Amino acid sequence: MNSDNGLSKNLLAGFVPRRIEIEGRPELQLFPLNILFAGLKNEDGKLIMGTSVYEPDLTSFREDREMLSMKYDNIYGESQVIIEYNTVTKYWLGTKYIKGGSAGGAIGMDWHMFFSHFTMLGLANFEPCKMEVMSTVVN
């Protein structure tokens, strides 16, 4: 299922992922194990949460001078996230792409603050996601 314009931009939720830990690959510890984006909507009296999960493509890891990068694929469909880390300035840059177009990004030097802000982007319009009924809304 894809998210649509009905997902709330009023409720902000950021998620801080764990770091990748693979024996013999210490350079990957600068990258998240996975990335979660979420959004909520009220539809027909039901609170519905949409979530998209991005998992790393370890084969996409690149090191170009001071810049490390890796691509993450959405497990629900055609969208990606690129995470970059600059080893000189010590900042992360994250950009989300839905069907090839940019859907937002964030930059930061602190792991927790960077991923909190990046994942607060929530779901983009038409981002492949899983929708679940969370509860019935009482008006």
OpenMM code with the backbone's topology and positions (N, CA, C; nanometers):
from openmm import Vec3, app, unit

residues = "MET ASN SER ASP ASN GLY LEU SER LYS ASN LEU LEU ALA GLY PHE VAL PRO ARG ARG ILE GLU ILE GLU GLY ARG PRO GLU LEU GLN LEU PHE PRO LEU ASN ILE LEU PHE ALA GLY LEU LYS ASN GLU ASP GLY LYS LEU ILE MET GLY THR SER VAL TYR GLU PRO ASP LEU THR SER PHE ARG GLU ASP ARG GLU MET LEU SER MET LYS TYR ASP ASN ILE TYR GLY GLU SER GLN VAL ILE ILE GLU TYR ASN THR VAL THR LYS TYR TRP LEU GLY THR LYS TYR ILE LYS GLY GLY SER ALA GLY GLY ALA ILE GLY MET ASP TRP HIS MET PHE PHE SER HIS PHE THR MET LEU GLY LEU ALA ASN PHE GLU PRO CYS LYS MET GLU VAL MET SER THR VAL VAL ASN".split()
positions = [
    Vec3(0.0849, -0.1176, 0.0000),
    Vec3(0.0000, 0.0000, 0.0000),
    Vec3(0.0890, 0.1234, 0.0000),
    Vec3(0.0446, 0.2310, -0.0593),
    Vec3(0.1192, 0.3560, -0.0616),
    Vec3(0.0519, 0.4570, 0.0290),
    Vec3(0.1342, 0.5427, 0.0923),
    Vec3(0.0774, 0.6502, 0.1724),
    Vec3(0.0173, 0.7537, 0.0788),
    Vec3(-0.0736, 0.8344, 0.1318),
    Vec3(-0.1335, 0.9398, 0.0508),
    Vec3(-0.1391, 1.0682, 0.1304),
    Vec3(-0.2106, 1.1680, 0.0814),
    Vec3(-0.2158, 1.2981, 0.1470),
    Vec3(-0.2850, 1.2960, 0.2820),
    Vec3(-0.3530, 1.1878, 0.3183),
    Vec3(-0.4255, 1.1820, 0.4444),
    Vec3(-0.3380, 1.1575, 0.5660),
    Vec3(-0.2096, 1.1325, 0.5478),
    Vec3(-0.1228, 1.1068, 0.6628),
    Vec3(-0.0884, 1.2376, 0.7321),
    Vec3(-0.0937, 1.2339, 0.8624),
    Vec3(-0.0759, 1.3539, 0.9434),
    Vec3(0.0667, 1.4059, 0.9403),
    Vec3(0.0800, 1.5340, 0.9204),
    Vec3(0.2085, 1.6014, 0.9347),
    Vec3(0.2136, 1.6733, 1.0693),
    Vec3(0.1043, 1.6659, 1.1475),
    Vec3(0.0980, 1.7343, 1.2762),
    Vec3(0.1640, 1.6553, 1.3876),
    Vec3(0.1654, 1.5248, 1.3768),
    Vec3(0.2261, 1.4401, 1.4782),
    Vec3(0.3662, 1.4044, 1.4334),
    Vec3(0.4657, 1.4489, 1.5089),
    Vec3(0.6034, 1.4218, 1.4733),
    Vec3(0.6578, 1.3090, 1.5594),
    Vec3(0.7204, 1.2134, 1.4959),
    Vec3(0.7849, 1.1040, 1.5672),
    Vec3(0.9171, 1.0752, 1.4981),
    Vec3(1.0237, 1.0776, 1.5760),
    Vec3(1.1558, 1.0456, 1.5230),
    Vec3(1.2022, 0.9131, 1.5809),
    Vec3(1.2792, 0.8412, 1.5035),
    Vec3(1.3271, 0.7105, 1.5447),
    Vec3(1.4788, 0.7065, 1.5296),
    Vec3(1.5460, 0.6613, 1.6341),
    Vec3(1.6915, 0.6516, 1.6320),
    Vec3(1.7292, 0.5040, 1.6177),
    Vec3(1.7904, 0.4688, 1.5044),
    Vec3(1.8238, 0.3278, 1.4811),
    Vec3(1.9502, 0.2849, 1.5548),
    Vec3(1.9649, 0.1539, 1.5667),
    Vec3(2.0899, 0.0970, 1.6155),
    Vec3(2.1908, 0.1027, 1.5016),
    Vec3(2.3166, 0.0927, 1.5370),
    Vec3(2.4225, 0.0905, 1.4364),
    Vec3(2.4436, -0.0516, 1.3840),
    Vec3(2.4900, -0.0617, 1.2611),
    Vec3(2.5267, -0.1923, 1.2050),
    Vec3(2.6501, -0.2426, 1.2785),
    Vec3(2.6470, -0.3677, 1.3184),
    Vec3(2.7630, -0.4298, 1.3815),
    Vec3(2.7919, -0.5616, 1.3094),
    Vec3(2.8948, -0.5605, 1.2249),
    Vec3(2.9367, -0.6796, 1.1525),
    Vec3(3.0853, -0.6999, 1.1796),
    Vec3(3.1195, -0.8141, 1.2338),
    Vec3(3.2585, -0.8441, 1.2656),
    Vec3(3.3451, -0.8300, 1.1407),
    Vec3(3.4570, -0.7591, 1.1550),
    Vec3(3.5481, -0.7383, 1.0436),
    Vec3(3.5115, -0.6233, 0.9528),
    Vec3(3.3991, -0.5533, 0.9805),
    Vec3(3.3559, -0.4385, 0.8985),
    Vec3(3.3296, -0.3173, 0.9883),
    Vec3(3.4334, -0.2661, 1.0584),
    Vec3(3.4115, -0.1535, 1.1512),
    Vec3(3.3618, -0.0264, 1.0832),
    Vec3(3.3921, -0.0079, 0.9538),
    Vec3(3.3462, 0.1120, 0.8818),
    Vec3(3.1946, 0.1178, 0.8719),
    Vec3(3.1287, 0.0034, 0.8818),
    Vec3(2.9822, 0.0019, 0.8725),
    Vec3(2.9148, 0.0502, 1.0012),
    Vec3(2.9887, 0.0596, 1.1110),
    Vec3(2.9311, 0.1072, 1.2372),
    Vec3(2.8888, 0.2536, 1.2291),
    Vec3(2.9280, 0.3216, 1.1244),
    Vec3(2.8849, 0.4598, 1.1028),
    Vec3(2.7484, 0.4673, 1.0362),
    Vec3(2.6871, 0.3508, 1.0098),
    Vec3(2.5592, 0.3438, 0.9399),
    Vec3(2.4543, 0.2715, 1.0247),
    Vec3(2.3261, 0.3037, 1.0017),
    Vec3(2.2191, 0.2404, 1.0789),
    Vec3(2.1870, 0.0990, 1.0314),
    Vec3(2.1399, 0.0174, 1.1245),
    Vec3(2.0964, -0.1185, 1.0941),
    Vec3(1.9756, -0.1159, 1.0002),
    Vec3(1.8850, -0.0207, 1.0236),
    Vec3(1.7695, 0.0035, 0.9377),
    Vec3(1.7153, 0.1421, 0.9702),
    Vec3(1.6171, 0.1875, 0.8940),
    Vec3(1.5602, 0.3213, 0.9141),
    Vec3(1.4087, 0.3098, 0.9054),
    Vec3(1.3378, 0.3713, 1.0011),
    Vec3(1.1920, 0.3661, 1.0069),
    Vec3(1.1337, 0.5067, 0.9944),
    Vec3(1.0339, 0.5196, 0.9065),
    Vec3(0.9547, 0.6425, 0.8937),
    Vec3(0.8095, 0.6044, 0.9214),
    Vec3(0.7326, 0.6955, 0.9828),
    Vec3(0.5937, 0.6654, 1.0159),
    Vec3(0.5049, 0.7880, 0.9973),
    Vec3(0.3745, 0.7620, 0.9847),
    Vec3(0.2740, 0.8673, 0.9759),
    Vec3(0.1402, 0.8135, 1.0231),
    Vec3(0.0526, 0.9025, 1.0689),
    Vec3(-0.0798, 0.8646, 1.1193),
    Vec3(-0.1887, 0.9360, 1.0406),
    Vec3(-0.3052, 0.8715, 1.0323),
    Vec3(-0.4213, 0.9388, 0.9752),
    Vec3(-0.5477, 0.8857, 1.0414),
    Vec3(-0.6513, 0.9677, 1.0412),
    Vec3(-0.7822, 0.9303, 1.0920),
    Vec3(-0.8696, 0.9047, 0.9700),
    Vec3(-0.9132, 0.7804, 0.9542),
    Vec3(-0.9954, 0.7443, 0.8397),
    Vec3(-1.1186, 0.6688, 0.8882),
    Vec3(-1.2357, 0.7262, 0.8645),
    Vec3(-1.3616, 0.6636, 0.9043),
    Vec3(-1.3634, 0.6268, 1.0531),
    Vec3(-1.3111, 0.7170, 1.1358),
    Vec3(-1.3136, 0.6954, 1.2801),
    Vec3(-1.2079, 0.6002, 1.3312),
    Vec3(-1.1128, 0.5646, 1.2490),
    Vec3(-1.0053, 0.4748, 1.2904),
    Vec3(-0.8710, 0.5458, 1.2761),
    Vec3(-0.7863, 0.5271, 1.3763),
    Vec3(-0.6509, 0.5803, 1.3709),
    Vec3(-0.5636, 0.4773, 1.2997),
    Vec3(-0.5055, 0.5183, 1.1883),
    Vec3(-0.4256, 0.4277, 1.1061),
    Vec3(-0.2823, 0.4787, 1.1029),
    Vec3(-0.1884, 0.3862, 1.1269),
    Vec3(-0.0475, 0.4218, 1.1203),
    Vec3(0.0154, 0.3550, 0.9987),
    Vec3(0.0889, 0.4341, 0.9218),
    Vec3(0.1665, 0.3826, 0.8098),
    Vec3(0.3132, 0.3822, 0.8481),
    Vec3(0.3842, 0.2760, 0.8127),
    Vec3(0.5275, 0.2682, 0.8404),
    Vec3(0.6019, 0.2189, 0.7170),
    Vec3(0.7183, 0.2747, 0.6952),
    Vec3(0.8078, 0.2247, 0.5911),
    Vec3(0.9416, 0.1938, 0.6572),
    Vec3(0.9979, 0.0807, 0.6203),
    Vec3(1.1248, 0.0352, 0.6772),
    Vec3(1.2258, 0.0246, 0.5637),
    Vec3(1.3418, 0.0822, 0.5871),
    Vec3(1.4494, 0.0784, 0.4889),
    Vec3(1.5634, -0.0064, 0.5434),
    Vec3(1.6082, -0.1033, 0.4620),
    Vec3(1.7169, -0.1918, 0.5025),
    Vec3(1.8392, -0.1658, 0.4155),
    Vec3(1.9595, -0.1843, 0.4728),
    Vec3(2.0817, -0.1512, 0.3984),
    Vec3(2.1098, -0.2478, 0.2845),
    Vec3(2.1629, -0.1922, 0.1770),
    Vec3(2.2184, -0.2711, 0.0671),
    Vec3(2.3694, -0.2670, 0.0878),
    Vec3(2.4231, -0.3663, 0.1579),
    Vec3(2.5644, -0.3664, 0.1938),
    Vec3(2.6554, -0.3614, 0.0715),
    Vec3(2.6076, -0.4102, -0.0421),
    Vec3(2.6888, -0.4068, -0.1640),
    Vec3(2.7019, -0.2651, -0.2205),
    Vec3(2.6186, -0.1723, -0.1725),
    Vec3(2.6233, -0.0342, -0.2224),
    Vec3(2.7207, 0.0535, -0.1435),
    Vec3(2.7826, -0.0007, -0.0378),
    Vec3(2.8773, 0.0781, 0.0432),
    Vec3(2.9888, 0.1318, -0.0460),
    Vec3(3.0140, 0.2623, -0.0340),
    Vec3(3.1196, 0.3277, -0.1111),
    Vec3(3.2034, 0.4167, -0.0206),
    Vec3(3.3322, 0.4229, -0.0523),
    Vec3(3.4236, 0.5144, 0.0167),
    Vec3(3.4946, 0.5939, -0.0909),
    Vec3(3.4692, 0.7255, -0.0927),
    Vec3(3.5286, 0.8146, -0.1920),
    Vec3(3.5969, 0.9280, -0.1174),
    Vec3(3.7268, 0.9175, -0.1020),
    Vec3(3.8062, 1.0119, -0.0214),
    Vec3(3.7511, 1.0186, 0.1197),
    Vec3(3.6951, 1.1352, 0.1589),
    Vec3(3.6448, 1.1481, 0.2967),
    Vec3(3.4966, 1.1135, 0.3104),
    Vec3(3.4297, 1.0767, 0.2015),
    Vec3(3.2858, 1.0503, 0.2063),
    Vec3(3.2569, 0.9001, 0.1987),
    Vec3(3.1815, 0.8505, 0.2975),
    Vec3(3.1314, 0.7132, 0.2974),
    Vec3(2.9823, 0.7207, 0.2665),
    Vec3(2.9302, 0.6237, 0.1901),
    Vec3(2.7871, 0.6257, 0.1597),
    Vec3(2.7339, 0.4844, 0.1453),
    Vec3(2.6020, 0.4724, 0.1679),
    Vec3(2.5342, 0.3448, 0.1488),
    Vec3(2.3873, 0.3711, 0.1200),
    Vec3(2.3314, 0.2843, 0.0354),
    Vec3(2.1903, 0.2934, -0.0035),
    Vec3(2.1080, 0.1989, 0.0837),
    Vec3(1.9854, 0.2419, 0.1139),
    Vec3(1.8883, 0.1617, 0.1886),
    Vec3(1.7627, 0.1502, 0.1035),
    Vec3(1.7084, 0.0298, 0.0950),
    Vec3(1.5888, 0.0060, 0.0147),
    Vec3(1.4667, -0.0139, 0.1036),
    Vec3(1.3553, 0.0449, 0.0607),
    Vec3(1.2280, 0.0283, 0.1310),
    Vec3(1.1798, -0.1151, 0.1085),
    Vec3(1.1483, -0.1860, 0.2157),
    Vec3(1.1061, -0.3260, 0.2036),
    Vec3(0.9684, -0.3393, 0.1396),
    Vec3(0.8925, -0.2282, 0.1288),
    Vec3(0.7573, -0.2324, 0.0732),
    Vec3(0.7484, -0.1870, -0.0723),
    Vec3(0.8573, -0.1372, -0.1280),
    Vec3(0.8477, -0.0960, -0.2676),
    Vec3(0.9506, 0.0048, -0.3109),
    Vec3(0.9210, 0.0687, -0.4215),
    Vec3(1.0154, 0.1519, -0.4951),
    Vec3(1.0478, 0.2852, -0.4268),
    Vec3(1.1377, 0.2806, -0.3299),
    Vec3(1.1920, 0.4013, -0.2689),
    Vec3(1.3217, 0.3649, -0.1977),
    Vec3(1.4095, 0.4644, -0.1897),
    Vec3(1.5411, 0.4440, -0.1304),
    Vec3(1.5784, 0.5602, -0.0397),
    Vec3(1.6760, 0.5314, 0.0454),
    Vec3(1.7405, 0.6323, 0.1273),
    Vec3(1.8897, 0.6188, 0.1015),
    Vec3(1.9574, 0.7326, 0.0892),
    Vec3(2.1028, 0.7341, 0.0807),
    Vec3(2.1539, 0.7993, 0.2086),
    Vec3(2.2409, 0.7285, 0.2792),
    Vec3(2.3066, 0.7835, 0.3977),
    Vec3(2.4528, 0.8061, 0.3618),
    Vec3(2.5005, 0.9268, 0.3909),
    Vec3(2.6403, 0.9619, 0.3672),
    Vec3(2.7020, 1.0092, 0.4977),
    Vec3(2.8304, 0.9798, 0.5133),
    Vec3(2.9033, 1.0258, 0.6318),
    Vec3(3.0361, 1.0844, 0.5860),
    Vec3(3.0639, 1.2081, 0.6283),
    Vec3(3.1878, 1.2754, 0.5955),
    Vec3(3.2857, 1.2534, 0.7102),
    Vec3(3.3947, 1.1822, 0.6832),
    Vec3(3.4912, 1.1475, 0.7886),
    Vec3(3.5757, 1.2658, 0.8339),
    Vec3(3.5771, 1.3745, 0.7567),
    Vec3(3.6528, 1.4936, 0.7943),
    Vec3(3.5677, 1.5856, 0.8810),
    Vec3(3.4485, 1.6212, 0.8332),
    Vec3(3.3616, 1.7137, 0.9068),
    Vec3(3.2764, 1.6430, 1.0113),
    Vec3(3.2710, 1.5082, 1.0050),
    Vec3(3.1971, 1.4249, 1.1009),
    Vec3(3.0459, 1.4505, 1.0980),
    Vec3(2.9900, 1.4708, 0.9800),
    Vec3(2.8449, 1.4882, 0.9696),
    Vec3(2.7828, 1.3779, 0.8852),
    Vec3(2.6560, 1.3499, 0.9143),
    Vec3(2.5746, 1.2580, 0.8347),
    Vec3(2.4825, 1.3400, 0.7462),
    Vec3(2.4541, 1.2875, 0.6297),
    Vec3(2.3569, 1.3450, 0.5385),
    Vec3(2.2662, 1.2321, 0.4941),
    Vec3(2.1365, 1.2514, 0.5085),
    Vec3(2.0396, 1.1510, 0.4651),
    Vec3(1.9426, 1.2121, 0.3669),
    Vec3(1.9155, 1.1399, 0.2579),
    Vec3(1.8192, 1.1848, 0.1572),
    Vec3(1.7274, 1.0685, 0.1229),
    Vec3(1.5969, 1.0958, 0.1197),
    Vec3(1.4974, 0.9941, 0.0839),
    Vec3(1.4476, 1.0210, -0.0575),
    Vec3(1.4351, 0.9120, -0.1363),
    Vec3(1.3880, 0.9199, -0.2745),
    Vec3(1.2672, 0.8290, -0.2927),
    Vec3(1.1587, 0.8839, -0.3468),
    Vec3(1.0385, 0.8064, -0.3788),
    Vec3(1.0265, 0.8038, -0.5309),
    Vec3(1.0313, 0.6840, -0.5870),
    Vec3(1.0231, 0.6653, -0.7332),
    Vec3(1.1200, 0.7572, -0.8069),
    Vec3(1.2418, 0.7706, -0.7533),
    Vec3(1.3477, 0.8472, -0.8180),
    Vec3(1.3528, 0.9945, -0.7846),
    Vec3(1.2460, 1.0496, -0.7232),
    Vec3(1.2440, 1.1920, -0.6885),
    Vec3(1.2756, 1.2140, -0.5419),
    Vec3(1.3441, 1.3227, -0.5114),
    Vec3(1.3795, 1.3533, -0.3727),
    Vec3(1.2540, 1.3825, -0.2903),
    Vec3(1.2489, 1.3215, -0.1714),
    Vec3(1.1347, 1.3410, -0.0806),
    Vec3(1.1791, 1.4007, 0.0520),
    Vec3(1.2965, 1.4617, 0.0554),
    Vec3(1.3432, 1.5279, 0.1761),
    Vec3(1.4741, 1.4725, 0.2267),
    Vec3(1.5303, 1.5445, 0.3222),
    Vec3(1.6571, 1.5028, 0.3781),
    Vec3(1.6888, 1.5744, 0.5071),
    Vec3(1.8029, 1.5387, 0.5638),
    Vec3(1.8496, 1.6013, 0.6877),
    Vec3(2.0012, 1.5903, 0.6925),
    Vec3(2.0613, 1.6741, 0.7762),
    Vec3(2.2052, 1.6738, 0.7962),
    Vec3(2.2309, 1.6965, 0.9451),
    Vec3(2.3352, 1.6340, 0.9987),
    Vec3(2.3664, 1.6543, 1.1393),
    Vec3(2.4947, 1.5865, 1.1805),
    Vec3(2.5485, 1.6320, 1.2942),
    Vec3(2.6743, 1.5782, 1.3439),
    Vec3(2.6558, 1.4803, 1.4591),
    Vec3(2.5418, 1.4802, 1.5228),
    Vec3(2.5147, 1.3912, 1.6353),
    Vec3(2.4206, 1.2802, 1.5889),
    Vec3(2.4571, 1.1541, 1.6107),
    Vec3(2.3795, 1.0374, 1.5652),
    Vec3(2.2328, 1.0488, 1.6054),
    Vec3(2.2065, 1.0718, 1.7342),
    Vec3(2.0685, 1.0744, 1.7839),
    Vec3(1.9888, 1.1905, 1.7241),
    Vec3(2.0477, 1.3078, 1.7228),
    Vec3(1.9757, 1.4241, 1.6689),
    Vec3(1.9554, 1.4106, 1.5175),
    Vec3(2.0575, 1.3637, 1.4464),
    Vec3(2.0441, 1.3488, 1.3017),
    Vec3(1.9305, 1.2541, 1.2673),
    Vec3(1.9303, 1.1341, 1.3261),
    Vec3(1.8269, 1.0378, 1.2884),
    Vec3(1.6896, 1.0775, 1.3423),
    Vec3(1.6835, 1.1438, 1.4566),
    Vec3(1.5540, 1.1945, 1.5046),
    Vec3(1.4953, 1.2914, 1.4032),
    Vec3(1.5766, 1.3868, 1.3584),
    Vec3(1.5276, 1.4853, 1.2618),
    Vec3(1.4984, 1.4234, 1.1256),
    Vec3(1.5843, 1.3342, 1.0800),
    Vec3(1.5644, 1.2722, 0.9489),
    Vec3(1.4353, 1.1913, 0.9456),
    Vec3(1.4125, 1.1099, 1.0465),
    Vec3(1.2930, 1.0254, 1.0462),
    Vec3(1.1662, 1.1029, 1.0790),
    Vec3(1.1800, 1.2243, 1.1360),
    Vec3(1.0630, 1.3097, 1.1577),
    Vec3(1.0025, 1.3586, 1.0259),
    Vec3(1.0711, 1.3354, 0.9151),
    Vec3(1.0111, 1.3656, 0.7848),
    Vec3(0.8813, 1.2873, 0.7680),
    Vec3(0.8730, 1.1722, 0.8366),
    Vec3(0.7536, 1.0887, 0.8248),
    Vec3(0.7439, 1.0276, 0.6870),
    Vec3(0.6244, 0.9872, 0.6510),
    Vec3(0.6006, 0.9272, 0.5198),
    Vec3(0.5753, 1.0358, 0.4158),
    Vec3(0.6324, 1.0167, 0.3002),
    Vec3(0.6090, 1.1082, 0.1883),
    Vec3(0.4856, 1.0612, 0.1117),
    Vec3(0.4266, 1.1514, 0.0357),
    Vec3(0.3142, 1.1131, -0.0496),
    Vec3(0.3549, 0.9977, -0.1407),
    Vec3(0.2715, 0.8966, -0.1431),
    Vec3(0.2885, 0.7796, -0.2293),
    Vec3(0.4102, 0.6935, -0.1951),
    Vec3(0.4597, 0.7074, -0.0733),
    Vec3(0.5703, 0.6222, -0.0282),
    Vec3(0.5165, 0.4827, 0.0027),
    Vec3(0.5753, 0.3783, -0.0531),
    Vec3(0.5305, 0.2427, -0.0209),
    Vec3(0.5437, 0.2171, 0.1296),
    Vec3(0.4359, 0.1649, 0.1889),
    Vec3(0.4358, 0.1469, 0.3336),
    Vec3(0.3353, 0.0397, 0.3751),
    Vec3(0.3401, 0.0051, 0.5014),
    Vec3(0.2439, -0.0861, 0.5623),
    Vec3(0.1482, -0.0016, 0.6445),
    Vec3(0.0166, -0.0234, 0.6248),
    Vec3(-0.0853, 0.0507, 0.7008),
    Vec3(-0.1501, -0.0437, 0.8004),
    Vec3(-0.1638, 0.0028, 0.9260),
    Vec3(-0.2258, -0.0781, 1.0314),
    Vec3(-0.3233, 0.0078, 1.1103),
    Vec3(-0.4387, -0.0492, 1.1441),
    Vec3(-0.5355, 0.0183, 1.2310),
    Vec3(-0.4809, 0.0119, 1.3723),
    Vec3(-0.4643, 0.1284, 1.4353),
    Vec3(-0.4104, 0.1346, 1.5704),
    Vec3(-0.5214, 0.1352, 1.6754),
    Vec3(-0.6299, 0.2085, 1.6476),
    Vec3(-0.7409, 0.2156, 1.7419),
    Vec3(-0.8598, 0.2823, 1.6749),
    Vec3(-0.9730, 0.2752, 1.7432),
    Vec3(-1.0919, 0.3460, 1.6989),
    Vec3(-1.0911, 0.4831, 1.7642),
    Vec3(-1.1153, 0.5860, 1.6865),
    Vec3(-1.1151, 0.7236, 1.7359),
    Vec3(-1.2553, 0.7599, 1.7811),
    Vec3(-1.2661, 0.8138, 1.9008),
    Vec3(-1.3951, 0.8589, 1.9521),
    Vec3(-1.4054, 1.0083, 1.9265),
    Vec3(-1.5120, 1.0505, 1.8587),
    Vec3(-1.5314, 1.1936, 1.8299),
    Vec3(-1.6041, 1.2617, 1.9402),
] * unit.nanometer
topology = app.Topology()
chain = topology.addChain("A")
for resn in residues:
    res = topology.addResidue(resn, chain)
    for name in ("N", "CA", "C"):
        topology.addAtom(name, app.Element.getBySymbol(name[0]), res)
